Amino acid sequence: MNDIQKKISIKNILESFKSKKQSVYDDEFINIENAKKEWEDAKNIFENVSQPDLVDYAIYKVEAAEQKYIYLLKQYRNNNLT
């Protein structure tokens, strides 16, 4: 294998690694956006619930969705800082 082929091969490996890494970050970002929407939807349900029996459920959904969003956001930040 000559020098040009080695450089091309290494370049292809690096580009492949970068695209896979970017894909992972994109997936993480999509998960964060989905969690944020889930949280917003849960808040909307809570604000519009009219049956007293569903208030506790709505509160639970809001708190759970908020914690999920915060967790994913922290994970994303930690992964991108290292």
Backbone torsions as a table, in degrees:
resi	resn	phi	psi	omega
1	MET	NA	125.8	-178.5
2	ASN	-83.6	174.9	-176.1
3	ASP	-61.6	-39.2	-179.2
4	ILE	-65.2	-42.4	179.5
5	GLN	-65.7	-38.5	178.1
6	LYS	-62.9	-44.4	-179.8
7	LYS	-63.1	-42.4	179.0
8	ILE	-64.5	-42.8	-179.5
9	SER	-62.9	-46.4	178.7
10	ILE	-64.1	-40.9	178.6
11	LYS	-61.5	-43.5	179.0
12	ASN	-63.1	-40.5	178.5
13	ILE	-63.7	-45.8	179.8
14	LEU	-63.9	-42.7	178.7
15	GLU	-64.4	-39.5	177.7
16	SER	-63.2	-43.6	178.7
17	PHE	-62.8	-44.1	179.9
18	LYS	-62.3	-42.7	-178.0
19	SER	-68.2	-36.9	176.9
20	LYS	-66.9	-41.6	179.3
21	LYS	-64.3	-43.2	178.3
22	GLN	-62.9	-39.2	178.9
23	SER	-62.2	-40.2	177.7
24	VAL	-64.1	-44.4	178.7
25	TYR	-64.1	-39.4	177.7
26	ASP	-62.9	-42.7	178.0
27	ASP	-62.4	-42.6	178.4
28	GLU	-62.9	-42.2	-179.7
29	PHE	-65.0	-39.9	177.1
30	ILE	-63.2	-41.5	177.2
31	ASN	-61.2	-39.5	178.8
32	ILE	-65.7	-44.8	178.9
33	GLU	-62.5	-39.7	177.6
34	ASN	-65.1	-40.2	178.6
35	ALA	-65.8	-38.3	177.9
36	LYS	-64.0	-42.7	178.3
37	LYS	-65.1	-40.6	177.6
38	GLU	-59.4	-42.3	178.6
39	TRP	-64.1	-46.1	178.9
40	GLU	-62.7	-40.6	177.7
41	ASP	-63.5	-41.3	179.0
42	ALA	-64.2	-40.0	177.0
43	LYS	-64.0	-38.6	178.5
44	ASN	-64.0	-43.0	177.1
45	ILE	-60.8	-45.5	-179.9
46	PHE	-59.5	-43.4	-178.3
47	GLU	-67.8	-22.9	-175.7
48	ASN	-110.8	2.1	-179.4
49	VAL	-68.4	135.1	-177.7
50	SER	-116.0	-16.8	179.9
51	GLN	-93.9	126.3	-178.4
52	PRO	-56.4	-32.2	-179.4
53	ASP	-67.5	-20.1	-177.9
54	LEU	-95.8	-5.1	-178.5
55	VAL	-62.6	-47.1	179.6
56	ASP	-61.0	-41.0	178.4
57	TYR	-62.5	-43.6	-179.5
58	ALA	-64.0	-41.0	177.5
59	ILE	-61.9	-45.4	178.8
60	TYR	-58.7	-45.5	-179.6
61	LYS	-61.6	-42.0	179.8
62	VAL	-63.4	-48.5	-177.9
63	GLU	-64.8	-41.7	-179.7
64	ALA	-65.8	-44.0	-179.7
65	ALA	-65.6	-38.5	178.4
66	GLU	-63.2	-44.9	-179.8
67	GLN	-65.1	-37.8	177.7
68	LYS	-62.9	-45.5	-179.9
69	TYR	-61.6	-46.7	-179.5
70	ILE	-62.4	-43.5	179.4
71	TYR	-60.6	-49.2	-178.8
72	LEU	-64.0	-37.7	178.5
73	LEU	-64.3	-43.0	177.5
74	LYS	-63.3	-43.1	179.1
75	GLN	-61.0	-42.7	179.8
76	TYR	-63.3	-45.0	179.4
77	ARG	-62.9	-44.6	-179.5
78	ASN	-63.6	-40.0	-179.6
79	ASN	-69.4	-31.6	-178.3
80	ASN	-86.4	-14.4	178.5
81	LEU	-88.9	-18.2	-179.1
82	THR	-97.1	NA	NA
